[in-house]
Amino acid sequence: MPAKKYISNLPYALPEIEGMEALVELALDIRWSWNHAADKIWQAIAPKLWAQTHNPRVVLQSASRKKMEEVLADESFKNLLNEVVCARKEDAANDTWFSKNYSSSVLSCIAYFSMEYMLSEALPIYVGGLGNVAGDQLKSASDLGVPVVAVGLLYQQGYFRQEIDKYGNQQAIFPFNDPGQLPVMPVRLPDGQWLNIEINMSGFQLLLRAWQVQAGRVKLYLLDSNHPANLPIHRGITSEIYGGGAELRIKQEILLGIGGWKLLQALNIHPEVCHLNEGHAAFLILERANEYMKAANVSFEEALTVTRAGNLFTTHTAVPAGFDHFYPSLMEQFFADYANKELHIDFQDLMALGRQNAGDFSESFNMAYLAVRGCGAVNGVSQLHGRVSRHLFSPLFPRWAIAEVPVGSVTNGVHTPTWDSELADKLWTTTCGKNRWRDETETLENDIQKLSKETLWNFRNESRKLLVDFVREKFARQVSVSGEPANFDKDIFQHETLTLGFARRFVPYKRPNLLLHDKERLVRLLTNKDCPVQLVIAGKAPPYDESGKALIRQWVEFIEQYNLYHHVIFLSDYDMSLSEHLVQGVDVWLNTPRRPWEACGTSGMKVLVNGGINLSELDGWWAEAYTPEIGWAIGDGLEHSDEAAWDVAEAESLYQLLEQQVVPEFYRRNEKNIPEAWVERMRKSMATLTPQFSANRTVREYAEKYYLPAAAQYKLRAADNGKIGKAILHTKNELNNMWAKIKFGNVAIGQIDGGYQFDVEILLEEGRLENVAVEMFANGINGAAPEHIKMRRASVSEDGKTYLYEAKIFTQRPSDDYTARIIPDCTNINVPLELELIHWQH
């Protein structure tokens, strides 16, 4: 009998049968997680296993040789496989949004760094929102052809799985992530050797293995410390996402930032732009500068001046406590030698990059401060969050107006093909075309507006029915584990009942128990015989957060106390798969965070494409999306210091909205049993919000607003071994040295027709007044941007020490609204991000 042959490019053996390599290639491209053309292939091989795991690699690994020979001999299967393979190749060869618009730009590569990525439940290396944003942006970058390569960590356990016991207690389970069952491949050198990255970890040499995830056109590289040659304590660095204390966290962030940059260099990948998705990866700023200073033979300061132009920092944090802080002693343990031997700077100079007060040696090292000081641009993740972040980072820019703190915003969006249902995909494809999320989206609104009321309502009814069937099946399995409730009825929930969804992390600021403020009132709302309501809840509390676990217990106890299993269900183990079912089927998505703690929020965006409607606090993305025609809102758009009293007021507002608007509108039907007002709200929400809050728009905005300018600025500074970068540093040093010698002299205000003439004297003890601007500044009115009018230099005294500046301002505002100020004005220097000097008229 001839020896069996096996495909050898995997860490496990698969039979070498004609068509098998094509299946392996498809299974290892996580594009299947949003392009579902191949779903029928995996269903044909192992339908039950595919339904349980949605992991093609597990499906292939588990199938017998006989089974594979059978399916690959089937003509219909072979035709489907060939069709999917050809479509994939054709898609890869097509022009993309980026290639059509920016093929001649200097931007060839963006390196995206994140602690977590939510790409598929088959790759559980995510916790929640941060990973959701990262995964969706990678997928849209693939769709649009934006040249992104991503870096993260491969966790042995990932985030915990959740079970709820019969008492409502959350039980955390940590299954092992077996790389042999994940859609990852080892990164190997041309000679077949596994690529190892070597870094120093507090005096010990640490070897990192590298894995590759293919996500369409994008590659994600994951570092793993579980190397046999490492000490046991080091092998566990990548054991658990966000696990352990500060020491484990700093080790993980060293791996991500320093190890991640070393990995790119080992792969001969040289990005013009590095995108830090939160401050966890900020150590890459140091390593990127370190690599450049050695290549160009320049100082660390010069190297940082050059390389920061190519770094972008996106913050997702709404409160100062959300930033990672490391004690000086911990930083010294890991970075004293690195500062002296690698960067050739004093350790306290490195610490100053992460401190508000460089001279306070007791102050902890703030990773977000390092990110701000090491990047050429900073942004929040919604318009409101941009404003919040300007307040958070204002200590780094003393005496600057809050509105001028250099933090912009790009509102997050979701990767619509990932979160739309099969029903929604068919509806949008028929209406808007197959390639609607791969280019501009400006025509989609008009396309959706053309759909009939009957079509939209039938679509919504079918979507809800699928969710109800899923809830019944899911809860039946859940009951079989917990043993409760004893009176369980498999026909819980009804296909025609208004269905609300609430799912997120269970932490106090999300206020997941706001609906429980008046339990009797909520019971009456849910159990109204004429207009019933059903509510699906899901969410995890952080494993060591007892307050979050208590919030889960409150819901479970409430359901038990009032025997509400036909109206309220808490589904355990909130993950990507469960989230998909919920957002595809609910009629209304609830969100109740305490403003302004929700930096953006993306869960509510996922219901848009599926015809769901949002009822949310005016926070994050909803603060800029909401209009009365497309959904409902609670809150007044302001922050309130008396949180307890405001919670009571907003609970009352939530009940009133549900009782007086949401429920009646859903059940108010025409002669065809269609709720006309509801369907029109649904149509408006789908048409206007889905394109606006898609990752397609987000990634295009990042490319045009940040990536392309950052690449151009980095190239400019790096040319000729950093010639311009050196000149910029020289100018900055000159201004820093002379700034204390610049003073205000006399300020004169004269009345002119329609306004004023301002004459301002500037005094300089010695030297020449260069690279500065004198402005008249006034705060904006009613939230408008500040006014700043650049003054003209009118004369210089004979001794060169007195400079006269003048400006005419035509305005109805009083003259004392305007104040003179002096700021740096330098070519190629981002003020105040890179130079926060400022003088105000006293």
Solvent accessible surface area in square Angstrom, and as a share of the most:
residue,aa,sasa,rsa
1,M,222,0.99
2,P,119,0.75
3,A,96,0.74
4,K,115,0.49
5,K,137,0.58
6,Y,105,0.40
7,I,10,0.05
8,S,105,0.68
9,N,92,0.47
10,L,18,0.09
11,P,70,0.44
12,Y,36,0.14
13,A,65,0.51
14,L,5,0.03
15,P,12,0.07
16,E,83,0.37
17,I,32,0.16
18,E,165,0.74
19,G,25,0.24
20,M,0,0.00
21,E,114,0.51
22,A,28,0.22
23,L,0,0.00
24,V,7,0.04
25,E,92,0.41
26,L,11,0.05
27,A,1,0.01
28,L,24,0.12
29,D,5,0.03
30,I,0,0.00
31,R,32,0.12
32,W,15,0.05
33,S,12,0.08
34,W,18,0.06
35,N,36,0.18
36,H,93,0.42
37,A,58,0.45
38,A,5,0.04
39,D,26,0.13
40,K,139,0.59
41,I,0,0.00
42,W,0,0.00
43,Q,80,0.36
44,A,48,0.37
45,I,6,0.03
46,A,22,0.17
47,P,84,0.53
48,K,163,0.69
49,L,45,0.23
50,W,11,0.04
51,A,68,0.52
52,Q,144,0.64
53,T,41,0.24
54,H,61,0.27
55,N,8,0.04
56,P,0,0.00
57,R,2,0.01
58,V,19,0.11
59,V,0,0.00
60,L,2,0.01
61,Q,65,0.29
62,S,71,0.46
63,A,20,0.16
64,S,65,0.42
65,R,75,0.27
66,K,145,0.61
67,K,67,0.28
68,M,1,0.00
69,E,74,0.33
70,E,93,0.42
71,V,14,0.08
72,L,9,0.05
73,A,72,0.56
74,D,66,0.34
75,E,110,0.49
76,S,79,0.51
77,F,12,0.05
78,K,82,0.35
79,N,97,0.50
80,L,46,0.23
81,L,11,0.06
82,N,92,0.47
83,E,114,0.51
84,V,12,0.07
85,V,28,0.16
86,C,66,0.40
87,A,47,0.36
88,R,44,0.16
89,K,129,0.55
90,E,114,0.51
91,D,19,0.10
92,A,69,0.53
93,A,87,0.68
94,N,74,0.38
95,D,110,0.57
96,T,14,0.08
97,W,1,0.00
98,F,14,0.06
99,S,44,0.29
100,K,118,0.50
101,N,78,0.40
102,Y,54,0.21
103,S,92,0.59
104,S,111,0.72
105,S,38,0.25
106,V,76,0.44
107,L,7,0.03
108,S,72,0.47
109,C,20,0.12
110,I,0,0.00
111,A,0,0.00
112,Y,3,0.01
113,F,0,0.00
114,S,1,0.01
115,M,1,0.00
116,E,5,0.02
117,Y,1,0.00
118,M,15,0.07
119,L,0,0.00
120,S,2,0.01
121,E,40,0.18
122,A,5,0.04
123,L,0,0.00
124,P,33,0.21
125,I,1,0.00
126,Y,19,0.07
127,V,29,0.17
128,G,15,0.15
129,G,46,0.44
130,L,23,0.11
131,G,0,0.00
132,N,4,0.02
133,V,6,0.03
134,A,0,0.00
135,G,0,0.00
136,D,1,0.00
137,Q,10,0.04
138,L,1,0.01
139,K,0,0.00
140,S,3,0.02
141,A,2,0.02
142,S,4,0.02
143,D,14,0.07
144,L,0,0.00
145,G,17,0.16
146,V,3,0.02
147,P,37,0.23
148,V,14,0.08
149,V,11,0.06
150,A,0,0.00
151,V,0,0.00
152,G,0,0.00
153,L,1,0.01
154,L,5,0.03
155,Y,1,0.00
156,Q,26,0.11
157,Q,60,0.27
158,G,0,0.00
159,Y,32,0.12
160,F,0,0.00
161,R,82,0.30
162,Q,1,0.00
163,E,55,0.25
164,I,11,0.06
165,D,37,0.19
166,K,105,0.45
167,Y,140,0.53
168,G,0,0.00
169,N,45,0.23
170,Q,12,0.06
171,Q,80,0.36
172,A,44,0.34
173,I,85,0.43
174,F,64,0.27
175,P,60,0.38
176,F,126,0.53
177,N,11,0.06
178,D,56,0.29
179,P,25,0.16
180,G,16,0.15
181,Q,78,0.35
182,L,10,0.05
183,P,1,0.01
184,V,1,0.00
185,M,42,0.19
186,P,13,0.08
187,V,10,0.06
188,R,126,0.46
189,L,64,0.32
190,P,145,0.91
191,D,114,0.59
192,G,38,0.37
193,Q,99,0.44
194,W,59,0.21
195,L,11,0.05
196,N,53,0.27
197,I,8,0.04
198,E,97,0.43
199,I,4,0.02
200,N,90,0.46
201,M,1,0.00
202,S,38,0.25
203,G,62,0.59
204,F,111,0.46
205,Q,104,0.46
206,L,0,0.00
207,L,45,0.22
208,L,0,0.00
209,R,37,0.14
210,A,0,0.00
211,W,9,0.03
212,Q,46,0.21
213,V,0,0.00
214,Q,38,0.17
215,A,0,0.00
216,G,14,0.13
217,R,79,0.29
218,V,2,0.01
219,K,75,0.32
220,L,0,0.00
221,Y,13,0.05
222,L,0,0.00
223,L,0,0.00
224,D,3,0.02
225,S,0,0.00
226,N,31,0.16
227,H,26,0.11
228,P,96,0.60
229,A,72,0.56
230,N,14,0.07
231,L,81,0.40
232,P,111,0.70
233,I,117,0.60
234,H,9,0.04
235,R,82,0.30
236,G,26,0.25
237,I,1,0.00
238,T,0,0.00
239,S,32,0.20
240,E,30,0.13
241,I,2,0.01
242,Y,57,0.22
243,G,3,0.03
244,G,66,0.63
245,G,51,0.49
246,A,50,0.39
247,E,75,0.33
248,L,36,0.18
249,R,53,0.19
250,I,0,0.00
251,K,13,0.06
252,Q,0,0.00
253,E,0,0.00
254,I,6,0.03
255,L,0,0.00
256,L,0,0.00
257,G,0,0.00
258,I,10,0.05
259,G,0,0.00
260,G,0,0.00
261,W,10,0.03
262,K,68,0.29
263,L,0,0.00
264,L,0,0.00
265,Q,43,0.19
266,A,54,0.42
267,L,47,0.23
268,N,116,0.60
269,I,36,0.18
270,H,109,0.49
271,P,5,0.03
272,E,11,0.05
273,V,0,0.00
274,C,0,0.00
275,H,1,0.00
276,L,0,0.00
277,N,2,0.01
278,E,15,0.07
279,G,4,0.04
280,H,24,0.11
281,A,1,0.00
282,A,0,0.00
283,F,0,0.00
284,L,0,0.00
285,I,0,0.00
286,L,0,0.00
287,E,9,0.04
288,R,3,0.01
289,A,0,0.00
290,N,5,0.02
291,E,60,0.27
292,Y,23,0.09
293,M,12,0.05
294,K,115,0.49
295,A,80,0.62
296,A,11,0.09
297,N,137,0.70
298,V,16,0.09
299,S,54,0.35
300,F,11,0.05
301,E,100,0.45
302,E,40,0.18
303,A,0,0.00
304,L,19,0.10
305,T,7,0.04
306,V,2,0.01
307,T,1,0.01
308,R,16,0.06
309,A,7,0.05
310,G,0,0.00
311,N,1,0.01
312,L,1,0.00
313,F,0,0.00
314,T,2,0.01
315,T,0,0.00
316,H,33,0.15
317,T,16,0.09
318,A,13,0.10
319,V,43,0.24
320,P,84,0.53
321,A,93,0.72
322,G,43,0.41
323,F,13,0.05
324,D,24,0.12
325,H,83,0.37
326,F,3,0.01
327,Y,153,0.58
328,P,30,0.19
329,S,82,0.53
330,L,22,0.11
331,M,0,0.00
332,E,95,0.42
333,Q,87,0.38
334,F,19,0.08
335,F,2,0.01
336,A,24,0.19
337,D,85,0.44
338,Y,30,0.11
339,A,0,0.00
340,N,77,0.39
341,K,140,0.59
342,E,61,0.27
343,L,0,0.00
344,H,127,0.57
345,I,32,0.16
346,D,81,0.42
347,F,21,0.09
348,Q,55,0.24
349,D,83,0.43
350,L,0,0.00
351,M,0,0.00
352,A,25,0.19
353,L,28,0.14
354,G,0,0.00
355,R,1,0.00
356,Q,98,0.44
357,N,86,0.44
358,A,54,0.42
359,G,59,0.57
360,D,51,0.27
361,F,119,0.50
362,S,90,0.58
363,E,41,0.19
364,S,25,0.16
365,F,0,0.00
366,N,8,0.04
367,M,1,0.00
368,A,1,0.01
369,Y,22,0.08
370,L,1,0.01
371,A,0,0.00
372,V,3,0.02
373,R,62,0.23
374,G,0,0.00
375,C,0,0.00
376,G,18,0.17
377,A,24,0.19
378,V,4,0.03
379,N,0,0.00
380,G,0,0.00
381,V,1,0.00
382,S,0,0.00
383,Q,96,0.42
384,L,11,0.05
385,H,3,0.01
386,G,0,0.00
387,R,118,0.43
388,V,22,0.12
389,S,0,0.00
390,R,45,0.17
391,H,113,0.50
392,L,28,0.14
393,F,1,0.00
394,S,26,0.17
395,P,51,0.32
396,L,12,0.06
397,F,7,0.03
398,P,60,0.38
399,R,147,0.54
400,W,20,0.07
401,A,21,0.16
402,I,64,0.33
403,A,60,0.47
404,E,31,0.14
405,V,3,0.02
406,P,29,0.18
407,V,9,0.05
408,G,25,0.24
409,S,23,0.15
410,V,0,0.00
411,T,9,0.05
412,N,4,0.02
413,G,1,0.01
414,V,6,0.03
415,H,2,0.01
416,T,4,0.02
417,P,24,0.15
418,T,2,0.01
419,W,0,0.00
420,D,9,0.05
421,S,11,0.07
422,E,127,0.57
423,L,54,0.27
424,A,0,0.00
425,D,59,0.31
426,K,120,0.51
427,L,21,0.11
428,W,0,0.00
429,T,51,0.30
430,T,121,0.70
431,T,35,0.20
432,C,22,0.13
433,G,31,0.30
434,K,151,0.64
435,N,90,0.46
436,R,18,0.07
437,W,14,0.05
438,R,61,0.22
439,D,41,0.21
440,E,85,0.38
441,T,8,0.05
442,E,121,0.54
443,T,94,0.55
444,L,5,0.03
445,E,66,0.30
446,N,100,0.51
447,D,28,0.14
448,I,0,0.00
449,Q,67,0.30
450,K,158,0.67
451,L,26,0.13
452,S,51,0.33
453,K,66,0.28
454,E,70,0.31
455,T,54,0.31
456,L,0,0.00
457,W,12,0.04
458,N,90,0.46
459,F,14,0.06
460,R,0,0.00
461,N,34,0.17
462,E,86,0.39
463,S,4,0.03
464,R,1,0.00
465,K,79,0.34
466,L,98,0.49
467,L,4,0.02
468,V,0,0.00
469,D,54,0.28
470,F,33,0.14
471,V,0,0.00
472,R,51,0.19
473,E,105,0.47
474,K,33,0.14
475,F,12,0.05
476,A,40,0.31
477,R,126,0.46
478,Q,21,0.10
479,V,18,0.11
480,S,90,0.58
481,V,102,0.59
482,S,27,0.17
483,G,52,0.50
484,E,62,0.28
485,P,9,0.05
486,A,105,0.81
487,N,92,0.47
488,F,54,0.22
489,D,56,0.29
490,K,146,0.62
491,D,69,0.36
492,I,0,0.00
493,F,1,0.00
494,Q,90,0.40
495,H,49,0.22
496,E,115,0.52
497,T,10,0.06
498,L,0,0.00
499,T,0,0.00
500,L,3,0.01
501,G,0,0.00
502,F,9,0.04
503,A,0,0.00
504,R,16,0.06
505,R,85,0.31
506,F,0,0.00
507,V,12,0.07
508,P,67,0.42
509,Y,40,0.15
510,K,20,0.09
511,R,8,0.03
512,P,4,0.02
513,N,45,0.23
514,L,11,0.05
515,L,9,0.04
516,L,12,0.06
517,H,98,0.44
518,D,51,0.27
519,K,78,0.33
520,E,97,0.43
521,R,41,0.15
522,L,2,0.01
523,V,25,0.14
524,R,151,0.55
525,L,17,0.08
526,L,1,0.01
527,T,53,0.31
528,N,69,0.36
529,K,195,0.82
530,D,124,0.64
531,C,34,0.20
532,P,32,0.20
533,V,0,0.00
534,Q,2,0.01
535,L,1,0.00
536,V,0,0.00
537,I,1,0.00
538,A,0,0.00
539,G,0,0.00
540,K,17,0.07
541,A,0,0.00
542,P,35,0.22
543,P,21,0.14
544,Y,174,0.66
545,D,33,0.17
546,E,109,0.49
547,S,56,0.36
548,G,0,0.00
549,K,33,0.14
550,A,30,0.24
551,L,16,0.08
552,I,0,0.00
553,R,70,0.26
554,Q,69,0.31
555,W,3,0.01
556,V,28,0.16
557,E,93,0.42
558,F,1,0.00
559,I,6,0.03
560,E,97,0.44
561,Q,120,0.53
562,Y,56,0.21
563,N,91,0.47
564,L,4,0.02
565,Y,24,0.09
566,H,78,0.35
567,H,40,0.18
568,V,0,0.00
569,I,1,0.00
570,F,7,0.03
571,L,0,0.00
572,S,5,0.03
573,D,20,0.10
574,Y,42,0.16
575,D,24,0.13
576,M,2,0.01
577,S,26,0.17
578,L,5,0.02
579,S,6,0.04
580,E,36,0.16
581,H,63,0.28
582,L,0,0.00
583,V,1,0.00
584,Q,34,0.15
585,G,1,0.01
586,V,0,0.00
587,D,0,0.00
588,V,0,0.00
589,W,0,0.00
590,L,1,0.01
591,N,11,0.05
592,T,5,0.03
593,P,0,0.00
594,R,42,0.15
595,R,33,0.12
596,P,29,0.18
597,W,96,0.34
598,E,12,0.05
599,A,13,0.10
600,C,3,0.02
601,G,23,0.22
602,T,12,0.07
603,S,21,0.13
604,G,4,0.04
605,M,3,0.01
606,K,9,0.04
607,V,0,0.00
608,L,1,0.01
609,V,4,0.02
610,N,0,0.00
611,G,0,0.00
612,G,0,0.00
613,I,0,0.00
614,N,2,0.01
615,L,0,0.00
616,S,2,0.01
617,E,3,0.01
618,L,29,0.14
619,D,4,0.02
620,G,0,0.00
621,W,4,0.02
622,W,1,0.00
623,A,38,0.29
624,E,46,0.21
625,A,7,0.05
626,Y,64,0.25
627,T,60,0.35
628,P,88,0.55
629,E,100,0.45
630,I,4,0.02
631,G,1,0.01
632,W,5,0.02
633,A,20,0.16
634,I,1,0.01
635,G,26,0.25
636,D,71,0.37
637,G,23,0.22
638,L,110,0.55
639,E,93,0.42
640,H,63,0.28
641,S,117,0.76
642,D,88,0.46
643,E,76,0.34
644,A,75,0.58
645,A,56,0.43
646,W,64,0.22
647,D,30,0.15
648,V,74,0.42
649,A,47,0.36
650,E,3,0.01
651,A,1,0.00
652,E,66,0.29
653,S,37,0.24
654,L,1,0.00
655,Y,3,0.01
656,Q,73,0.33
657,L,20,0.10
658,L,1,0.00
659,E,59,0.26
660,Q,119,0.53
661,Q,85,0.38
662,V,0,0.00
663,V,10,0.06
664,P,36,0.23
665,E,18,0.08
666,F,0,0.00
667,Y,50,0.19
668,R,148,0.54
669,R,69,0.25
670,N,38,0.19
671,E,157,0.71
672,K,126,0.54
673,N,90,0.46
674,I,9,0.04
675,P,0,0.00
676,E,74,0.33
677,A,54,0.42
678,W,0,0.00
679,V,0,0.00
680,E,71,0.32
681,R,35,0.13
682,M,0,0.00
683,R,18,0.07
684,K,74,0.32
685,S,1,0.01
686,M,0,0.00
687,A,0,0.00
688,T,31,0.18
689,L,7,0.03
690,T,5,0.03
691,P,14,0.09
692,Q,80,0.35
693,F,2,0.01
694,S,1,0.01
695,A,0,0.00
696,N,4,0.02
697,R,43,0.16
698,T,0,0.00
699,V,5,0.03
700,R,23,0.09
701,E,53,0.24
702,Y,2,0.01
703,A,0,0.00
704,E,84,0.38
705,K,95,0.40
706,Y,24,0.09
707,Y,7,0.03
708,L,26,0.13
709,P,67,0.42
710,A,16,0.12
711,A,0,0.00
712,A,51,0.40
713,Q,52,0.23
714,Y,36,0.14
715,K,93,0.40
716,L,69,0.34
717,R,5,0.02
718,A,21,0.16
719,A,51,0.40
720,D,113,0.59
721,N,93,0.48
722,G,1,0.01
723,K,135,0.57
724,I,53,0.27
725,G,0,0.00
726,K,78,0.33
727,A,56,0.44
728,I,6,0.03
729,L,20,0.10
730,H,112,0.50
731,T,25,0.15
732,K,28,0.12
733,N,62,0.32
734,E,86,0.38
735,L,2,0.01
736,N,74,0.38
737,N,113,0.58
738,M,31,0.14
739,W,16,0.06
740,A,77,0.60
741,K,65,0.27
742,I,1,0.01
743,K,103,0.44
744,F,39,0.16
745,G,25,0.24
746,N,111,0.57
747,V,45,0.26
748,A,55,0.43
749,I,91,0.46
750,G,31,0.30
751,Q,148,0.66
752,I,46,0.23
753,D,133,0.69
754,G,48,0.46
755,G,5,0.04
756,Y,28,0.11
757,Q,38,0.17
758,F,1,0.00
759,D,36,0.19
760,V,0,0.00
761,E,48,0.22
762,I,0,0.00
763,L,66,0.33
764,L,4,0.02
765,E,102,0.46
766,E,108,0.48
767,G,57,0.54
768,R,178,0.65
769,L,3,0.01
770,E,84,0.38
771,N,60,0.31
772,V,19,0.11
773,A,5,0.04
774,V,1,0.01
775,E,16,0.07
776,M,1,0.00
777,F,10,0.04
778,A,1,0.00
779,N,99,0.51
780,G,26,0.25
781,I,93,0.47
782,N,153,0.78
783,G,84,0.81
784,A,63,0.49
785,A,81,0.62
786,P,25,0.16
787,E,61,0.28
788,H,96,0.43
789,I,50,0.25
790,K,129,0.55
791,M,9,0.04
792,R,144,0.52
793,R,103,0.38
794,A,38,0.29
795,S,56,0.36
796,V,67,0.39
797,S,43,0.28
798,E,189,0.85
799,D,102,0.53
800,G,25,0.24
801,K,100,0.43
802,T,39,0.23
803,Y,11,0.04
804,L,56,0.28
805,Y,11,0.04
806,E,36,0.16
807,A,11,0.08
808,K,114,0.48
809,I,9,0.04
810,F,138,0.58
811,T,24,0.14
812,Q,174,0.77
813,R,35,0.13
814,P,76,0.48
815,S,29,0.19
816,D,122,0.63
817,D,51,0.26
818,Y,11,0.04
819,T,43,0.25
820,A,0,0.00
821,R,3,0.01
822,I,0,0.00
823,I,18,0.09
824,P,3,0.02
825,D,63,0.32
826,C,16,0.09
827,T,115,0.67
828,N,53,0.27
829,I,16,0.08
830,N,61,0.31
831,V,38,0.22
832,P,9,0.06
833,L,10,0.05
834,E,11,0.05
835,L,5,0.02
836,E,72,0.32
837,L,26,0.13
838,I,1,0.01
839,H,46,0.21
840,W,55,0.19
841,Q,53,0.23
842,H,211,0.94
